[in-house]
Amino acid sequence: MILEINGAGADPAHVFDPKVSIFQKYKAIFKQWKTMFRIARANRKNGLKYMNWKEARRILKRNKEHQKIVKSS
């Protein structure tokens, strides 16, 4: 058995299985999005603020730099 733990930005691994129908793939992705929106809504209700664009951009930039380091090693 292979267990894969992904972050919110990752795709469910089984959607790449050619045996999975296109409808099952979309269902899995939409279910993941729905779960993320529910978590975000609950976090907001509990006082956490949504990330602003400036912070998101900073994180994406850091991630891009990190990916370059990983690929070069």
C-alpha angles and dihedrals in degrees: 000000000000119000117197123190114195137178124244092272095058126095121240103265096227093064088077092058108108089215091064113091121236089247092054090048093053091044091055093048094047090048089053091049092048090052092050092050091050091051091048091050092049091048090050091049088053092055104268115133125226115255113262123228094255092056093044091051092050091051093047090050092051090048092051090051091048092051090054090053092048093049093048094053 
